Amino acid sequence: MKNYFKGETVMEVQKKATNEIGVLSDIKILDRKLAIYAEQALECDRVIKDARAHKELCMEKLKESMGNHTIARVKNFNLSWGSISYKAQPEKIIPAKEAYIIRKKTIGIKKL
């Protein structure tokens, strides 16, 4: 037999490809009733995105109105726009880390 991939025969390459396809087809089909949760999660993401954009707009208006002042009052709200001071730090050499895998905290959802 002729070698095609770094000393591997055609049969070895085909066997590897078959094993990889087996891994890709390991998809669990969930109950249709659970689809509502995926839809609601996507809707929540949209609402959160809109709310963040609206909050950013509101904050910009308040910052613009405050100018250089640190504290302001509007109606029954006290506003404070402070600063954070960082001290100088010496140069650091970060040691190498071992490779590892952890599970993500969120589930990626895409509507089909």
C-alpha positions as CSV (number, residue, x, y, z in Angstrom):
1,M,0.0,0.0,0.0
2,K,1.0,3.5,-0.7
3,N,1.7,6.0,2.2
4,Y,-0.3,9.2,2.0
5,F,0.0,11.0,5.3
6,K,3.2,10.9,7.2
7,G,3.6,7.2,7.2
8,E,-0.1,6.3,7.4
9,T,-1.8,4.0,4.9
10,V,-5.1,4.8,3.2
11,M,-6.9,2.4,5.5
12,E,-5.5,4.1,8.6
13,V,-6.5,7.5,7.3
14,Q,-10.0,6.2,6.5
15,K,-10.3,4.6,10.0
16,K,-9.3,7.9,11.6
17,A,-11.9,9.8,9.5
18,T,-14.6,7.3,10.5
19,N,-13.8,7.8,14.2
20,E,-13.9,11.6,13.8
21,I,-17.3,11.4,12.1
22,G,-18.5,9.2,15.0
23,V,-17.5,11.9,17.5
24,L,-19.3,14.6,15.5
25,S,-22.5,12.6,15.3
26,D,-22.7,12.3,19.1
27,I,-25.6,14.8,19.3
28,K,-28.3,14.2,21.9
29,I,-31.8,15.0,20.7
30,L,-33.8,16.6,23.5
31,D,-37.5,16.7,24.1
32,R,-39.4,19.3,22.0
33,K,-40.9,20.7,25.1
34,L,-37.5,22.1,26.0
35,A,-37.4,24.3,22.9
36,I,-39.3,27.1,24.9
37,Y,-36.3,27.4,27.2
38,A,-33.9,28.0,24.3
39,E,-36.3,30.6,22.8
40,Q,-36.7,32.3,26.1
41,A,-32.9,32.4,26.6
42,L,-32.4,34.0,23.2
43,E,-35.1,36.5,24.0
44,C,-33.5,37.3,27.3
45,D,-30.2,37.9,25.5
46,R,-31.9,40.4,23.2
47,V,-33.6,42.2,26.1
48,I,-30.3,42.4,28.0
49,K,-28.5,43.8,25.0
50,D,-31.2,46.5,24.5
51,A,-31.2,47.3,28.2
52,R,-27.3,47.6,28.2
53,A,-27.5,50.0,25.3
54,H,-30.2,52.1,27.0
55,K,-28.2,52.2,30.2
56,E,-25.1,53.3,28.4
57,L,-27.1,56.1,26.7
58,C,-28.5,57.2,30.1
59,M,-25.0,57.2,31.7
60,E,-23.6,59.3,28.9
61,K,-26.3,61.9,29.4
62,L,-25.6,62.0,33.1
63,K,-21.8,62.2,32.6
64,E,-22.2,64.9,30.1
65,S,-24.4,66.9,32.5
66,M,-22.0,66.4,35.4
67,G,-19.0,67.7,33.5
68,N,-15.9,67.7,35.9
69,H,-18.0,67.4,39.1
70,T,-17.6,64.3,41.2
71,I,-21.0,64.5,43.0
72,A,-24.3,65.8,41.7
73,R,-28.0,65.7,42.7
74,V,-31.0,65.3,40.4
75,K,-34.5,65.2,42.0
76,N,-34.3,62.5,44.7
77,F,-31.1,60.9,43.4
78,N,-27.5,61.5,44.5
79,L,-25.0,60.8,41.8
80,S,-21.3,60.1,42.3
81,W,-18.7,59.7,39.5
82,G,-15.5,58.9,41.2
83,S,-12.0,58.0,40.0
84,I,-9.8,55.0,40.5
85,S,-6.1,55.6,41.2
86,Y,-3.6,52.8,40.3
87,K,-0.1,52.7,41.9
88,A,2.9,52.0,39.8
89,Q,3.8,48.3,39.8
90,P,7.1,46.5,39.1
91,E,7.5,44.4,36.0
92,K,6.4,40.9,36.5
93,I,7.4,37.7,34.8
94,I,4.4,35.3,34.7
95,P,5.3,31.6,35.0
96,A,4.0,29.1,32.4
97,K,0.8,27.3,33.0
98,E,-0.1,23.7,32.2
99,A,-2.8,23.1,29.6
100,Y,-6.3,22.2,30.9
101,I,-9.9,22.1,29.8
102,I,-12.9,23.3,31.7
103,R,-16.6,23.3,30.8
104,K,-18.1,26.6,29.7
105,K,-20.6,28.3,32.2
106,T,-23.2,29.1,29.5
107,I,-24.8,27.2,26.6
108,G,-24.5,28.6,23.1
109,I,-27.9,28.8,21.4
110,K,-28.6,29.5,17.8
111,K,-32.1,29.5,16.2
112,L,-32.3,27.2,13.2
